[in-house]
Amino acid sequence: MTPTKLLLYAKGKKIDRQNRDAEMYNWFFVYAIPAISCGIGAAFSKDTHIEYPKQAILSEKTEESEEDTYDKELQRMLLNEQKLAARAEKRGLPPTIL
């Protein structure tokens, strides 16, 4: 392995660890704390009624983020196309229609 490949591998592992850390953080605050509060409430009081989430909250967030990612990528592509069209116009080429 070359040093460049090793650096890319190290960066990838770092990003993977950051993603895993974010997942665990979200899991703890979305699922673990409500579960613990349900258990403690049921142990100390019979009148306590706390509902645990019925559907996955994290999956909804990932779907939204995928849509946001798609929109951002589309905007980035359009910006790149506009830059290329401007460069072509400076060179004297016919205008590009977007």
C-alpha positions as YAML, in Angstrom:
chain: A
units: angstrom
residues:
- id: 1
  name: MET
  ca: [0.00, 0.00, 0.00]
- id: 2
  name: THR
  ca: [1.18, 3.44, -0.81]
- id: 3
  name: PRO
  ca: [1.13, 6.27, 1.73]
- id: 4
  name: THR
  ca: [-1.67, 7.97, -0.21]
- id: 5
  name: LYS
  ca: [-3.87, 4.89, 0.00]
- id: 6
  name: LEU
  ca: [-3.11, 4.56, 3.70]
- id: 7
  name: LEU
  ca: [-4.13, 8.18, 4.31]
- id: 8
  name: LEU
  ca: [-7.39, 7.66, 2.42]
- id: 9
  name: TYR
  ca: [-8.04, 4.50, 4.43]
- id: 10
  name: ALA
  ca: [-7.38, 6.34, 7.71]
- id: 11
  name: LYS
  ca: [-9.72, 9.19, 6.70]
- id: 12
  name: GLY
  ca: [-12.41, 6.67, 5.80]
- id: 13
  name: LYS
  ca: [-12.07, 4.92, 9.16]
- id: 14
  name: LYS
  ca: [-12.28, 8.27, 10.95]
- id: 15
  name: ILE
  ca: [-15.48, 9.17, 9.08]
- id: 16
  name: ASP
  ca: [-16.88, 5.70, 9.83]
- id: 17
  name: ARG
  ca: [-16.17, 6.18, 13.55]
- id: 18
  name: GLN
  ca: [-17.84, 9.61, 13.51]
- id: 19
  name: ASN
  ca: [-20.92, 8.16, 11.81]
- id: 20
  name: ARG
  ca: [-21.09, 5.31, 14.31]
- id: 21
  name: ASP
  ca: [-20.74, 7.76, 17.20]
- id: 22
  name: ALA
  ca: [-23.57, 9.90, 15.82]
- id: 23
  name: GLU
  ca: [-25.78, 6.81, 15.44]
- id: 24
  name: MET
  ca: [-25.16, 5.74, 19.04]
- id: 25
  name: TYR
  ca: [-25.80, 9.28, 20.31]
- id: 26
  name: ASN
  ca: [-29.12, 9.43, 18.44]
- id: 27
  name: TRP
  ca: [-30.08, 5.94, 19.56]
- id: 28
  name: PHE
  ca: [-29.42, 6.76, 23.20]
- id: 29
  name: PHE
  ca: [-31.50, 9.94, 23.24]
- id: 30
  name: VAL
  ca: [-34.32, 8.60, 21.06]
- id: 31
  name: TYR
  ca: [-34.74, 5.06, 22.41]
- id: 32
  name: ALA
  ca: [-32.70, 4.42, 25.55]
- id: 33
  name: ILE
  ca: [-33.81, 7.40, 27.66]
- id: 34
  name: PRO
  ca: [-37.55, 6.82, 26.98]
- id: 35
  name: ALA
  ca: [-37.11, 3.11, 27.80]
- id: 36
  name: ILE
  ca: [-35.31, 3.90, 31.06]
- id: 37
  name: SER
  ca: [-37.92, 6.49, 32.03]
- id: 38
  name: CYS
  ca: [-40.69, 3.93, 31.33]
- id: 39
  name: GLY
  ca: [-38.97, 1.41, 33.58]
- id: 40
  name: ILE
  ca: [-38.32, 3.86, 36.40]
- id: 41
  name: GLY
  ca: [-41.83, 5.28, 36.17]
- id: 42
  name: ALA
  ca: [-43.39, 1.82, 36.30]
- id: 43
  name: ALA
  ca: [-41.20, 0.79, 39.25]
- id: 44
  name: PHE
  ca: [-42.06, 3.77, 41.46]
- id: 45
  name: SER
  ca: [-45.60, 4.61, 40.43]
- id: 46
  name: LYS
  ca: [-48.45, 2.52, 39.12]
- id: 47
  name: ASP
  ca: [-50.17, 5.57, 37.65]
- id: 48
  name: THR
  ca: [-47.29, 6.46, 35.34]
- id: 49
  name: HIS
  ca: [-48.07, 6.03, 31.66]
- id: 50
  name: ILE
  ca: [-45.25, 6.75, 29.26]
- id: 51
  name: GLU
  ca: [-45.48, 5.57, 25.68]
- id: 52
  name: TYR
  ca: [-42.52, 4.13, 23.92]
- id: 53
  name: PRO
  ca: [-42.19, 5.24, 20.26]
- id: 54
  name: LYS
  ca: [-44.30, 3.02, 18.01]
- id: 55
  name: GLN
  ca: [-42.25, 3.52, 14.87]
- id: 56
  name: ALA
  ca: [-38.59, 4.02, 14.13]
- id: 57
  name: ILE
  ca: [-37.70, 7.68, 14.48]
- id: 58
  name: LEU
  ca: [-34.17, 7.35, 13.14]
- id: 59
  name: SER
  ca: [-35.32, 5.87, 9.84]
- id: 60
  name: GLU
  ca: [-37.52, 8.92, 9.22]
- id: 61
  name: LYS
  ca: [-34.54, 11.18, 9.80]
- id: 62
  name: THR
  ca: [-32.38, 9.22, 7.39]
- id: 63
  name: GLU
  ca: [-35.06, 9.40, 4.70]
- id: 64
  name: GLU
  ca: [-35.21, 13.18, 5.10]
- id: 65
  name: SER
  ca: [-31.46, 13.46, 5.01]
- id: 66
  name: GLU
  ca: [-31.32, 11.35, 1.82]
- id: 67
  name: GLU
  ca: [-33.77, 13.76, 0.17]
- id: 68
  name: ASP
  ca: [-31.72, 16.71, 1.38]
- id: 69
  name: THR
  ca: [-28.57, 15.07, 0.08]
- id: 70
  name: TYR
  ca: [-30.18, 14.53, -3.32]
- id: 71
  name: ASP
  ca: [-31.23, 18.20, -3.49]
- id: 72
  name: LYS
  ca: [-27.76, 19.37, -2.50]
- id: 73
  name: GLU
  ca: [-26.13, 17.16, -5.12]
- id: 74
  name: LEU
  ca: [-28.53, 18.45, -7.76]
- id: 75
  name: GLN
  ca: [-27.77, 22.06, -6.83]
- id: 76
  name: ARG
  ca: [-24.04, 21.33, -6.92]
- id: 77
  name: MET
  ca: [-24.35, 19.76, -10.38]
- id: 78
  name: LEU
  ca: [-26.30, 22.76, -11.69]
- id: 79
  name: LEU
  ca: [-23.70, 25.14, -10.29]
- id: 80
  name: ASN
  ca: [-20.92, 23.16, -11.98]
- id: 81
  name: GLU
  ca: [-22.82, 23.21, -15.28]
- id: 82
  name: GLN
  ca: [-23.24, 26.98, -15.00]
- id: 83
  name: LYS
  ca: [-19.52, 27.39, -14.35]
- id: 84
  name: LEU
  ca: [-18.66, 25.23, -17.37]
- id: 85
  name: ALA
  ca: [-21.08, 27.24, -19.54]
- id: 86
  name: ALA
  ca: [-19.47, 30.50, -18.38]
- id: 87
  name: ARG
  ca: [-15.98, 29.17, -19.19]
- id: 88
  name: ALA
  ca: [-17.10, 28.01, -22.63]
- id: 89
  name: GLU
  ca: [-18.62, 31.43, -23.32]
- id: 90
  name: LYS
  ca: [-15.34, 33.13, -22.37]
- id: 91
  name: ARG
  ca: [-13.53, 30.91, -24.86]
- id: 92
  name: GLY
  ca: [-15.87, 32.05, -27.60]
- id: 93
  name: LEU
  ca: [-17.86, 28.83, -27.88]
- id: 94
  name: PRO
  ca: [-21.61, 28.96, -28.55]
- id: 95
  name: PRO
  ca: [-23.75, 29.41, -25.40]
- id: 96
  name: THR
  ca: [-24.82, 26.30, -23.55]
- id: 97
  name: ILE
  ca: [-28.53, 25.89, -22.84]
- id: 98
  name: LEU
  ca: [-29.26, 24.52, -19.36]
...
